[in-house]
């Protein structure tokens, strides 16, 4: 069966600064938060590999970007590294050498027929601001972020027409300060939710600044909202569990970004459990006046929940899972390498929900992808990775997305994570996601994978054939 996307729909890909660039040439004292995570917990990163070298994309981008075009990438989301671009974090002066680097990067994309899409922060909070102010716990950090955004809009707004304020702003506060699974491995919920709120405020501040400058184009934010699925929607206990999980892991960022307000249940439960942040009238005004033009949605797997078992322990710091349990659905399809469920229909469900509940705002699948370990074993005689599993994964997700678009969902693109193999937090290079291989055993040599040719054909025709869509 042939699937055809409408004119204006763009096939693209993504890359993350700290996961790809390496830290070559950085000024002393300009480390970012992922660098700190790695340095303080190095033994838990796979094979001890971290962001110091990553894919060495900073020095090799002029080699890599033509490969991206050969892989059919027509739109490319990358991000500035705040710690490179800004020379003095307090004065928000620009590092001219680094600014020129990113200018050349944008020009290289354009010269290769790739539309640049620029994200301002993918966890690269300066280490200095974390140590001085506890990062986004401080409104001063929000002020500094907003000024950093202003400098970026001024420098690159002539060539970049699509901007995003953050990529996955929930991740660091959730995993580092709420769940305690990433360094510094803390269970401090009030701190976590304060970080989240100030990132929401920072998003609105950046949008306000963008519009005040009168820049041509559009601006939004990229979220990884969990698509919550109850075990049994007809069961009141399961339905309530899903409602709470949705408020915390979908609505906490999607609602203020698109509707300009938080879900009532989210604020209510935070207040009940002593975790409500300072919520000012100015915050309320700012959010309502500065909603996004476009929403990026990163999707990898659904979040399945069920009713909380009676008598569950609620001692210790508050956590949203006081109100629900995870549901391990029998028979689900899995990516055995990443430990994540494969459920492509969620892209249809997400598209229909945005259409139904969020004014059918313009949105993009801003990350989707499949990480696989030991890909070298799939190489053919010419050394090309035969990643048919990735082709099937992308095609099935695109098929469900196409169904949503055909039914009126205002989705304008699908961006694969990732353009090139890169360093993921803690897993480092264990699981590979790229259309382009990075051979770490042979000097970081680059090679296109089989999926790159399929992706190019799909991007250039805005269509593809696929006959194996599975009903859940």
Secondary structure in CASP SS format (residue, H / E / C, confidence):
PFRMAT SS
TARGET T0000
AUTHOR 0000-0000-0000
METHOD secondary structure of the structure
MODEL  1
X C 1.00
X E 1.00
X E 1.00
X E 1.00
X C 1.00
X C 1.00
X C 1.00
X C 1.00
X C 1.00
X E 1.00
X E 1.00
X E 1.00
X E 1.00
X E 1.00
X C 1.00
X C 1.00
X H 1.00
X H 1.00
X H 1.00
X H 1.00
X C 1.00
X C 1.00
X C 1.00
X C 1.00
X C 1.00
X C 1.00
X C 1.00
X C 1.00
X C 1.00
X C 1.00
X C 1.00
X E 1.00
X H 1.00
X H 1.00
X H 1.00
X H 1.00
X H 1.00
X H 1.00
X H 1.00
X H 1.00
X C 1.00
X H 1.00
X H 1.00
X H 1.00
X C 1.00
X H 1.00
X H 1.00
X H 1.00
X C 1.00
X C 1.00
X C 1.00
X C 1.00
X C 1.00
X C 1.00
X C 1.00
X C 1.00
X H 1.00
X H 1.00
X H 1.00
X H 1.00
X H 1.00
X H 1.00
X H 1.00
X H 1.00
X H 1.00
X H 1.00
X H 1.00
X H 1.00
X H 1.00
X H 1.00
X C 1.00
X C 1.00
X C 1.00
X C 1.00
X E 1.00
X E 1.00
X E 1.00
X E 1.00
X E 1.00
X C 1.00
X C 1.00
X H 1.00
X H 1.00
X H 1.00
X H 1.00
X E 1.00
X E 1.00
X E 1.00
X C 1.00
X C 1.00
X C 1.00
X C 1.00
X E 1.00
X E 1.00
X C 1.00
X H 1.00
X H 1.00
X H 1.00
X H 1.00
X H 1.00
X H 1.00
X H 1.00
X H 1.00
X H 1.00
X H 1.00
X H 1.00
X H 1.00
X H 1.00
X H 1.00
X H 1.00
X H 1.00
X C 1.00
X C 1.00
X C 1.00
X E 1.00
X E 1.00
X E 1.00
X E 1.00
X E 1.00
X C 1.00
X C 1.00
X C 1.00
X C 1.00
X C 1.00
X C 1.00
X E 1.00
X H 1.00
X H 1.00
X H 1.00
X H 1.00
X H 1.00
X H 1.00
X H 1.00
X C 1.00
X H 1.00
X H 1.00
X H 1.00
X C 1.00
X H 1.00
X H 1.00
X H 1.00
X H 1.00
X H 1.00
X H 1.00
X H 1.00
X H 1.00
X H 1.00
X H 1.00
X H 1.00
X H 1.00
X H 1.00
X H 1.00
X H 1.00
X H 1.00
X H 1.00
X H 1.00
X C 1.00
X C 1.00
X C 1.00
X C 1.00
X C 1.00
X E 1.00
X E 1.00
X E 1.00
X E 1.00
X E 1.00
X E 1.00
X C 1.00
X C 1.00
X H 1.00
X H 1.00
X H 1.00
X H 1.00
X H 1.00
X H 1.00
X H 1.00
X H 1.00
X H 1.00
X C 1.00
X C 1.00
X C 1.00
X C 1.00
X C 1.00
X C 1.00
X C 1.00
X C 1.00
X C 1.00
X C 1.00
X H 1.00
X H 1.00
X H 1.00
X H 1.00
X H 1.00
X H 1.00
X H 1.00
X H 1.00
X H 1.00
X H 1.00
X H 1.00
X H 1.00
X H 1.00
X H 1.00
X H 1.00
X H 1.00
X H 1.00
X H 1.00
X H 1.00
X H 1.00
X H 1.00
X H 1.00
X H 1.00
X H 1.00
X C 1.00
X C 1.00
X C 1.00
X C 1.00
X C 1.00
X E 1.00
X E 1.00
X E 1.00
X E 1.00
X E 1.00
X E 1.00
X C 1.00
X C 1.00
X C 1.00
X C 1.00
X E 1.00
X E 1.00
X E 1.00
X C 1.00
X C 1.00
X C 1.00
X C 1.00
X C 1.00
X H 1.00
X H 1.00
X H 1.00
X H 1.00
X H 1.00
X H 1.00
X H 1.00
X H 1.00
X H 1.00
X H 1.00
X H 1.00
X H 1.00
X H 1.00
X H 1.00
X H 1.00
X H 1.00
X H 1.00
X H 1.00
X H 1.00
X H 1.00
X H 1.00
X H 1.00
X H 1.00
X C 1.00
X C 1.00
X C 1.00
X C 1.00
X C 1.00
X H 1.00
X H 1.00
X H 1.00
X H 1.00
X H 1.00
X H 1.00
X H 1.00
X H 1.00
X H 1.00
X C 1.00
X C 1.00
X C 1.00
X C 1.00
X C 1.00
X C 1.00
X C 1.00
X C 1.00
X H 1.00
X H 1.00
X H 1.00
X H 1.00
X H 1.00
X H 1.00
X H 1.00
X H 1.00
X H 1.00
X C 1.00
X C 1.00
X C 1.00
X C 1.00
X E 1.00
X E 1.00
X E 1.00
X E 1.00
X E 1.00
X C 1.00
X C 1.00
X C 1.00
X C 1.00
X E 1.00
X E 1.00
X E 1.00
X E 1.00
X C 1.00
X C 1.00
X C 1.00
X C 1.00
X C 1.00
X C 1.00
X C 1.00
X C 1.00
X C 1.00
X C 1.00
X C 1.00
X C 1.00
X C 1.00
X H 1.00
X H 1.00
X H 1.00
X C 1.00
X C 1.00
X E 1.00
X E 1.00
X C 1.00
X C 1.00
X C 1.00
X C 1.00
X C 1.00
X C 1.00
X C 1.00
X E 1.00
X E 1.00
X C 1.00
X C 1.00
X C 1.00
X C 1.00
X E 1.00
X E 1.00
X C 1.00
X C 1.00
X C 1.00
X H 1.00
X H 1.00
X H 1.00
X H 1.00
X H 1.00
X H 1.00
X H 1.00
X H 1.00
X H 1.00
X H 1.00
X H 1.00
X H 1.00
X H 1.00
X C 1.00
X C 1.00
X C 1.00
X C 1.00
X C 1.00
X E 1.00
X E 1.00
X E 1.00
X E 1.00
X E 1.00
X C 1.00
X C 1.00
X C 1.00
X C 1.00
X E 1.00
X E 1.00
X C 1.00
X H 1.00
X H 1.00
X H 1.00
X H 1.00
X E 1.00
X C 1.00
X C 1.00
X C 1.00
X C 1.00
X C 1.00
X E 1.00
X C 1.00
X C 1.00
X H 1.00
X H 1.00
X H 1.00
X H 1.00
X H 1.00
X H 1.00
X H 1.00
X H 1.00
X H 1.00
X H 1.00
X H 1.00
X H 1.00
X H 1.00
X H 1.00
X H 1.00
X H 1.00
X H 1.00
X H 1.00
X H 1.00
X C 1.00
X C 1.00
X C 1.00
X C 1.00
X E 1.00
X E 1.00
X E 1.00
X E 1.00
X E 1.00
X E 1.00
X C 1.00
X C 1.00
X C 1.00
X E 1.00
X C 1.00
X C 1.00
X C 1.00
X E 1.00
X C 1.00
X C 1.00
X C 1.00
X E 1.00
X C 1.00
X C 1.00
X E 1.00
X E 1.00
X C 1.00
X C 1.00
X C 1.00
X E 1.00
X E 1.00
X E 1.00
X E 1.00
X C 1.00
X C 1.00
X C 1.00
X C 1.00
X C 1.00
X E 1.00
X E 1.00
X E 1.00
X E 1.00
X C 1.00
X H 1.00
X H 1.00
X H 1.00
X H 1.00
X H 1.00
X H 1.00
X H 1.00
X H 1.00
X H 1.00
X H 1.00
X H 1.00
X H 1.00
X C 1.00
X E 1.00
X E 1.00
X E 1.00
X C 1.00
X C 1.00
X C 1.00
X C 1.00
X C 1.00
X C 1.00
X C 1.00
END
